[in-house]
Amino acid sequence: MTISEIKQAITQLPPQDLSRLRAWFEEFDAQMWDKQIEEDAKSGRLDQLLAEVSEQRMQRVT
């Protein structure tokens, strides 16, 4: 199924089904975001960002 076909199918949904799709997609998107953050954290891609945040916190405290 192409994106165009999916878009077309969505336009045909009744309001109740569109609402259910929206809720499902928001949950799906959040899960994908969480998975990406977890992978980035494990790989060390967030280390520099975390170090900067830690440094900024220390500057505020002192």
C-alpha positions as CSV (number, residue, x, y, z in Angstrom):
1,M,0.0,0.0,0.0
2,T,1.4,3.4,-0.9
3,I,1.3,6.6,1.1
4,S,-1.2,8.0,-1.4
5,E,-3.5,5.0,-0.9
6,I,-3.2,5.3,2.9
7,K,-4.0,9.0,2.7
8,Q,-7.0,8.3,0.5
9,A,-8.3,5.6,2.9
10,I,-8.0,7.9,5.8
11,T,-10.1,10.5,4.1
12,Q,-12.8,7.9,3.8
13,L,-12.9,7.0,7.6
14,P,-15.9,8.0,9.6
15,P,-15.2,10.4,12.5
16,Q,-15.2,7.7,15.2
17,D,-12.7,5.6,13.3
18,L,-10.5,8.6,12.5
19,S,-10.4,9.4,16.2
20,R,-9.4,5.8,17.0
21,L,-6.7,6.0,14.3
22,R,-5.4,9.3,15.7
23,A,-5.1,7.8,19.2
24,W,-3.4,4.7,17.9
25,F,-0.9,6.7,15.9
26,E,-0.1,9.0,18.8
27,E,0.7,5.9,20.9
28,F,2.7,4.3,18.1
29,D,4.7,7.5,17.5
30,A,5.5,7.8,21.2
31,Q,6.7,4.2,21.3
32,M,8.9,4.8,18.3
33,W,10.3,8.0,19.9
34,D,11.0,6.2,23.2
35,K,12.8,3.3,21.2
36,Q,14.9,5.9,19.4
37,I,15.9,7.7,22.6
38,E,16.8,4.3,24.2
39,E,18.9,3.3,21.2
40,D,20.7,6.7,21.1
41,A,21.4,6.5,24.9
42,K,22.8,3.0,24.6
43,S,25.0,3.9,21.6
44,G,26.4,7.0,23.4
45,R,24.9,9.5,21.0
46,L,23.4,11.4,23.9
47,D,26.5,11.5,26.0
48,Q,27.6,15.0,24.8
49,L,24.2,16.4,25.4
50,L,23.9,14.9,28.9
51,A,27.4,16.3,29.7
52,E,26.3,19.8,28.6
53,V,23.1,19.6,30.7
54,S,25.1,18.5,33.7
55,E,27.6,21.3,33.2
56,Q,24.8,23.9,33.0
57,R,23.2,22.5,36.2
58,M,26.5,22.8,38.0
59,Q,26.9,26.4,36.9
60,R,23.4,27.3,38.2
61,V,24.2,25.7,41.6
62,T,27.4,27.5,42.1
